[in-house]
Each structure stands twice: as C-alpha cells, then as structure tokens.
C-alpha cells in the first residue's frame, strides 16, 4: 500500500459524513483488535543517511537510535487504519514514547519488525493506548518501543496522566527550524499527516500553521546527545506543546546518577515541547 493511500485511509474516518460510508466507518466493538502486524526488510544505507541528515545525526555504519521507528511506522498506520480499530488515526495524539536499544541496528542488516496495540485505558483527557514494537535479527531482539497515543474525549479525572519528568533548563544556541521541516521529515519517514505539511492543511485540523513531528523532535534531541549515550540505552519522552513551523527552540540537558535528563523548550516563552530522560538498558 502506498504512503498516500495509507494516509488517505487514515484521514477519511476523521471526516464527518464520510466516516459513515461503507469501507470507511469503524466496524469494531470499541476494543483494540488483537492483531500483530509484521514486516521484514534490509536497513538501507541511503535511507538511513537521509534520515540522519534531517534529524542531525552523524553518518555511521549503524542506524541512529530512533531510526527503527521508521521501520515500524507503516505498521502503526496499518493497525490504526484497520476498520476494526476503535479510533481514526488522524486526530489521535502521540503523547509519549519509550524505546530501548539493546544493540545498534547495522547498515545492511535484515530485520524483522512487529507491532501490536494494547492496554486501552482511561486518561484525564480521554482514552489512551499503546503500540508496542519489537525489532529483531534472527532470534536477537535489537530494539523495542512503546508509543502511547491519546484519543481526546470524555476522560476520567482520577486516571493516571502518564510519566513525569524533571524540568531542565535550556542552554546553548537556539535551533532555528524552517517552515519545510515537516515536509522534509515526511519525505524520509512516510508520516505525511497533514498537520505537519502546510499552513492550509494544518488549519483544516485546528492548528494555526504546520507543526513539527514529535518523533523528529525526539530524534533531534538524541542527535545532540549522541556521543554521550551508551549503545544499550533506554529513552523515555513526553511530547508537550506543539512546535509551530517555522520556529525557534532551545535544547537543554543535565546528568543524573545513571543517565541524562533533557528538554526541548520554546526559545521565547520557555514552555516545554518535549521532556525526556535516558538510562542504561
């Protein structure tokens, strides 16, 4: 299935009236399907290099820490565009991401990727669920992640809000983010969600102009810390306020007993766009 076709399938269930048509409307019972999506493929040097360039990683013979998410992203969309899935993909908010790299994925390595949705639960702002990914080579698990998504709606004020993170002050020179950053990241990631592309397409979904991808902001932070992270590492982040493009952000980090805490903040207000931490795997 092409990227354009998949994004169209992701968008149509969020469109009033259209979402009632056969082939578009949700057909499930409101629970998460017990489906596991899988794919196999070779980690290609040119694609890794293009990803590294847009996210700020150095070019190496192994893939950047966040690169396996790109291998899994088509499976995220396959899960969420299945008619039995309870929510449309478009309009579902990526709240948190936690990943563990057991060893780096090598250029040219053949890997297997699996993804499943699980743990639908209440949240103060609606309902959340996880998409859990595993990347392996043969019998060896190389990389795992849990992406937590929110569907805004009637929530439970007593439900857990998710991970909490320390505040980290910004330091260094602010990063200037261009207006086309979302389109550049979409070209390598396959995530062509309209909220990331142009002012007009973003306004159709309630944003005043396009916003950066959350997984780009996570990747860019990790690229800034790349030479300070062990190969076997766990990273946890929470996505906070959107980054409007073009925009200016400030990055900060501080050491902990066993890792680093980091943040991506608005250069003007200091409001957090992303908060995170690392620890040995």
PyMOL commands that set and color helices and strands:
alter all, ss='L'
color gray80, all
select helices_A, chain A and resi 3-12+18-20+45-55+68-81+181-189+194-196+199-203+214-224+226-228
alter helices_A, ss='H'
color red, helices_A
select strands_A, chain A and resi 36-42+93-101+110-123+126-137+140-152+175-177+233-239+247-255+259-266+272-280
alter strands_A, ss='S'
color yellow, strands_A
deselect
rebuild
show_as cartoon
